[in-house]
Amino acid sequence: MTSRLRRRSSVRIPSSGPTYDVDAAAYFSAYNITNTTEKNLANTVFVDLKAASLYTKFVRLNLDSPTSSTAALGCAVSLTNSTNTNSVSYSTSGWTFNCTNNYLNLNYATAAPITNQNFSAGIYLNQGTLNAFGTGSIFGVVTNPVSRRTQILFNGDVADFSLTAYSFATTTAVTSSNPDLSLIGFWSYSKNANNSLSLYKNGSLLQNASTTGTETLPTNNIFIGCVDSIGSPTSFLDVTVLPRRSTFFVAQKLNNSEMATVVSILQTYNTGLGR
């Protein structure tokens, strides 16, 4: 009898597995994400953004899941889907745009809680080279009248380029420069309530500019891979190496410290996935 009891007491009850953040778990369930490595990395994004009191600022966050193209179209915070128009190429490294006719429609037009003084956006490109004297935008929207716009515009020179972020008006812009033609990096900008517009690369401030504070939100959807110009794709990039996206976000305003934190959290996720 004693030996039987001992044998029974040695039986181990299987673990129920890791416990994930409730919003991360909803994201995994919505898009059938089952890979443990990806789930752990994505869960850390949710946990760290919440710990920094930044999670509720996000209205769109595309982590470009390596699970499937369906999952990669999904927004991690709203659980809504982008539309792949004209077959943007998908891989576990992200979305590669042909810079001719394909793009992702975010199916989102800026609206509350976003305002003309409370907005930020960012995109991580892990591949891409601008052509000398090439120009174009990797995302954006222009609505009627055309002065209502938000985008990052790249303008190439012989061996480098300038980049300009527009926030809801052609006159509301901030410009900086890049030392070469590589598009690789996390490009972002933020429009703040003190009538300032800040442009960043990899979470570090490039330039700041004053604005009027009288801009009006565009009403069309944001396109990725080009600009939505009153419902039509335009401003495709002129490149020698096609750009590839692996993260995109739209959020309420972020100050310099908050932008650095957001980019660091998102890049930890991408680095963990080898991209």
C-alpha positions as CSV (number, residue, x, y, z in Angstrom):
1,M,0.0,0.0,0.0
2,T,2.8,2.4,0.9
3,S,4.6,1.8,-2.4
4,R,1.4,2.5,-4.4
5,L,0.9,5.8,-2.6
6,R,4.4,6.8,-3.3
7,R,4.0,6.1,-6.9
8,R,0.8,8.1,-7.1
9,S,2.4,11.0,-5.3
10,S,5.1,11.2,-8.0
11,V,2.6,11.8,-10.8
12,R,3.1,15.3,-12.1
13,I,0.1,17.5,-13.2
14,P,0.7,19.1,-16.6
15,S,1.2,22.8,-16.6
16,S,-1.5,24.9,-18.1
17,G,1.1,26.9,-20.1
18,P,2.0,30.6,-19.9
19,T,-0.4,33.3,-19.0
20,Y,-0.6,36.1,-21.5
21,D,-1.9,39.7,-21.2
22,V,-5.6,39.7,-21.9
23,D,-5.3,42.0,-24.9
24,A,-2.4,40.0,-26.3
25,A,-4.4,36.8,-25.9
26,A,-7.3,38.4,-27.8
27,Y,-5.0,39.2,-30.6
28,F,-3.6,35.7,-30.7
29,S,-7.1,34.2,-30.7
30,A,-8.4,36.6,-33.4
31,Y,-5.6,35.7,-35.9
32,N,-4.8,32.1,-34.9
33,I,-1.3,32.9,-33.7
34,T,0.2,29.8,-32.0
35,N,3.9,30.0,-32.3
36,T,5.4,30.3,-28.8
37,T,8.3,32.5,-29.8
38,E,6.1,35.0,-31.6
39,K,3.5,35.0,-28.8
40,N,6.1,35.6,-26.1
41,L,7.6,38.5,-28.1
42,A,4.2,40.1,-28.9
43,N,3.0,39.6,-25.3
44,T,6.0,41.6,-24.2
45,V,5.0,44.5,-26.5
46,F,1.6,44.6,-24.8
47,V,3.0,44.3,-21.3
48,D,5.7,46.9,-21.8
49,L,3.5,49.5,-23.5
50,K,1.0,49.2,-20.6
51,A,3.8,49.4,-18.0
52,A,4.9,52.7,-19.7
53,S,1.3,53.9,-19.7
54,L,1.4,54.1,-23.5
55,Y,-0.9,51.3,-24.7
56,T,-4.1,53.3,-24.6
57,K,-2.5,55.9,-26.9
58,F,-2.6,53.5,-29.9
59,V,-5.4,53.4,-32.4
60,R,-3.6,51.1,-34.9
61,L,-0.6,48.8,-34.3
62,N,0.4,46.4,-37.1
63,L,3.0,43.9,-35.9
64,D,3.0,42.1,-39.3
65,S,2.8,38.7,-37.8
66,P,5.1,36.0,-39.3
67,T,2.3,33.5,-38.8
68,S,0.4,34.1,-42.0
69,S,-0.5,36.9,-44.4
70,T,-4.0,36.9,-42.9
71,A,-2.6,37.5,-39.4
72,A,-0.1,40.1,-40.8
73,L,-3.0,42.2,-42.0
74,G,-4.5,42.4,-38.5
75,C,-4.2,45.3,-36.1
76,A,-3.1,44.1,-32.7
77,V,-5.1,46.7,-30.8
78,S,-8.3,47.2,-32.8
79,L,-8.5,43.6,-34.3
80,T,-9.4,45.2,-37.6
81,N,-7.9,44.3,-40.9
82,S,-6.0,46.1,-43.7
83,T,-6.8,45.2,-47.3
84,N,-4.0,43.9,-49.6
85,T,-4.5,45.7,-52.9
86,N,-2.8,44.3,-56.1
87,S,-0.9,41.6,-54.2
88,V,1.7,43.2,-51.9
89,S,4.3,40.4,-51.4
90,Y,4.2,38.8,-47.9
91,S,6.9,36.9,-46.1
92,T,7.8,36.3,-42.4
93,S,10.0,39.4,-42.7
94,G,7.1,41.7,-43.6
95,W,5.3,43.2,-46.6
96,T,7.4,44.1,-49.7
97,F,5.9,46.8,-52.0
98,N,6.5,46.9,-55.8
99,C,6.3,50.7,-55.8
100,T,4.2,50.5,-59.0
101,N,0.6,49.7,-58.1
102,N,0.3,47.6,-54.9
103,Y,-0.4,48.9,-51.4
104,L,-2.1,48.1,-48.1
105,N,-5.3,50.0,-47.3
106,L,-5.3,50.5,-43.5
107,N,-9.1,50.9,-43.7
108,Y,-8.7,53.7,-41.2
109,A,-9.2,57.4,-41.5
110,T,-8.0,59.7,-38.7
111,A,-10.7,60.4,-36.2
112,A,-11.2,60.9,-32.4
113,P,-9.3,60.5,-30.2
114,I,-6.8,61.7,-32.9
115,T,-7.0,65.5,-33.5
116,N,-4.9,68.0,-35.4
117,Q,-2.9,68.5,-32.3
118,N,-2.8,64.9,-31.0
119,F,-1.3,62.5,-33.5
120,S,1.7,60.3,-34.2
121,A,2.6,57.6,-36.7
122,G,5.5,55.4,-37.5
123,I,6.8,52.7,-39.8
124,Y,9.7,50.3,-39.6
125,L,11.3,49.4,-42.9
126,N,13.8,46.6,-42.8
127,Q,14.7,46.8,-46.5
128,G,14.7,49.5,-49.2
129,T,17.0,51.9,-51.1
130,L,15.8,55.1,-52.7
131,N,17.0,55.9,-56.2
132,A,19.3,58.8,-56.7
133,F,17.0,61.8,-57.2
134,G,14.0,59.5,-56.5
135,T,11.0,60.6,-54.6
136,G,7.8,59.3,-53.1
137,S,6.1,58.3,-49.8
138,I,5.9,55.0,-48.0
139,F,2.5,55.9,-46.4
140,G,0.0,58.7,-46.2
141,V,-3.3,60.2,-47.1
142,V,-4.3,63.4,-49.0
143,T,-7.9,64.4,-49.0
144,N,-10.0,67.2,-50.6
145,P,-8.9,69.9,-50.4
146,V,-5.4,68.6,-51.1
147,S,-3.9,70.6,-48.3
148,R,-5.3,68.1,-45.8
149,R,-2.6,65.5,-45.7
150,T,-0.4,63.3,-43.5
151,Q,2.6,61.5,-44.9
152,I,6.4,61.1,-44.8
153,L,7.8,62.2,-48.2
154,F,11.3,61.2,-49.3
155,N,13.3,63.3,-51.8
156,G,16.6,61.8,-53.1
157,D,19.7,63.5,-54.1
158,V,22.9,62.1,-55.6
159,A,23.9,60.0,-52.6
160,D,21.5,61.0,-49.8
161,F,17.9,62.2,-49.3
162,S,15.8,64.6,-47.4
163,L,12.5,63.6,-45.7
164,T,9.5,65.7,-44.8
165,A,6.7,64.8,-42.5
166,Y,3.4,66.6,-43.2
167,S,0.7,66.7,-40.5
168,F,-2.7,67.7,-41.9
169,A,-1.6,70.6,-44.0
170,T,0.9,71.4,-46.7
171,T,2.2,74.2,-44.6
172,T,2.5,72.0,-41.5
173,A,5.8,70.2,-42.2
174,V,9.2,69.3,-40.7
175,T,12.2,68.4,-42.8
176,S,15.5,66.6,-42.1
177,S,18.2,64.8,-44.0
178,N,19.6,61.3,-44.2
179,P,23.3,60.6,-44.9
180,D,22.7,57.9,-47.6
181,L,19.9,56.5,-49.8
182,S,19.0,53.6,-47.4
183,L,15.4,53.5,-46.4
184,I,16.1,51.1,-43.6
185,G,15.0,52.4,-40.2
186,F,12.1,53.2,-38.0
187,W,10.6,56.5,-39.3
188,S,8.1,58.3,-37.2
189,Y,6.6,61.8,-36.4
190,S,4.4,63.3,-33.8
191,K,2.1,66.3,-33.7
192,N,1.8,67.8,-30.3
193,A,-0.7,70.2,-28.6
194,N,2.0,72.9,-28.2
195,N,1.8,73.5,-32.0
196,S,5.0,71.5,-32.7
197,L,5.7,68.7,-35.2
198,S,8.7,66.4,-34.5
199,L,10.4,64.0,-36.9
200,Y,12.3,60.9,-35.7
201,K,14.5,58.1,-37.0
202,N,14.9,55.0,-34.8
203,G,13.3,56.8,-31.9
204,S,15.8,59.7,-32.0
205,L,14.7,63.2,-32.7
206,L,15.8,64.5,-36.1
207,Q,14.1,67.9,-36.3
208,N,11.3,69.9,-34.7
209,A,9.1,72.6,-36.3
210,S,6.4,75.0,-35.2
211,T,2.9,74.8,-36.7
212,T,-0.2,77.0,-36.8
213,G,-2.5,74.6,-35.0
214,T,-5.4,75.2,-37.5
215,E,-5.0,72.1,-39.6
216,T,-8.0,69.8,-40.5
217,L,-8.0,66.0,-40.4
218,P,-8.1,64.2,-43.8
219,T,-11.2,62.0,-44.3
220,N,-9.8,59.3,-46.5
221,N,-8.1,56.1,-45.4
222,I,-4.3,55.9,-44.9
223,F,-2.5,53.8,-47.5
224,I,0.8,52.0,-46.9
225,G,3.2,51.7,-49.8
226,C,2.0,54.9,-51.4
227,V,-0.4,57.8,-50.6
228,D,-4.2,57.7,-50.7
229,S,-4.9,60.8,-52.8
230,I,-8.6,61.4,-52.5
231,G,-9.2,57.6,-52.9
232,S,-6.5,56.9,-55.5
233,P,-3.0,55.5,-55.0
234,T,-0.2,58.0,-55.8
235,S,3.3,59.0,-54.8
236,F,4.9,55.6,-55.1
237,L,8.6,55.5,-54.2
238,D,11.3,55.5,-56.9
239,V,13.7,52.9,-55.5
240,T,16.6,50.6,-56.5
241,V,15.7,48.1,-53.7
242,L,12.1,47.6,-52.9
243,P,10.9,48.7,-49.4
244,R,9.7,46.1,-46.9
245,R,7.5,47.0,-43.9
246,S,7.4,45.0,-40.7
247,T,5.7,47.4,-38.2
248,F,3.3,50.3,-38.5
249,F,1.4,52.4,-35.9
250,V,-1.0,55.3,-35.5
251,A,-1.3,56.8,-32.0
252,Q,-2.0,59.9,-30.0
253,K,0.8,62.3,-29.6
254,L,4.2,61.0,-28.2
255,N,6.9,63.2,-26.7
256,N,10.6,62.6,-27.3
257,S,10.9,60.2,-24.4
258,E,7.7,58.3,-25.2
259,M,8.7,57.9,-28.9
260,A,12.0,56.5,-27.9
261,T,10.3,54.0,-25.6
262,V,7.7,53.0,-28.2
263,V,10.4,52.4,-30.9
264,S,12.6,50.4,-28.4
265,I,9.7,48.2,-27.4
266,L,8.7,47.5,-31.1
267,Q,12.2,47.0,-32.2
268,T,12.8,44.4,-29.5
269,Y,9.9,42.5,-31.0
270,N,11.3,42.8,-34.5
271,T,14.8,41.8,-33.4
272,G,13.5,38.8,-31.6
273,L,11.9,37.7,-34.9
274,G,15.2,38.2,-36.8
275,R,14.1,41.2,-38.8
